[in-house]
Amino acid sequence: MNDREGKIMIDLQDSQGAYPETTSVLETTDKLYIQSLHANSLAWLPAKQAALP
């Protein structure tokens, strides 16, 4: 996630590489739904865990 000047504020990349090439994210009040071009599933992350501002 970047601020208005382009500075990275939050990095949600998978450092293990288990969920490759994230192509989109949908934010709801309780979850982030993460889509990948090459993954076999749709991933999600609790919004509180992502610590979004």
Secondary structure, DSSP 8 states (H G I E B T S, - for coil): -B-TT--B------TT-SS--EEEEEE-SSEEEEEESS-SS-EEEEHHHHT--
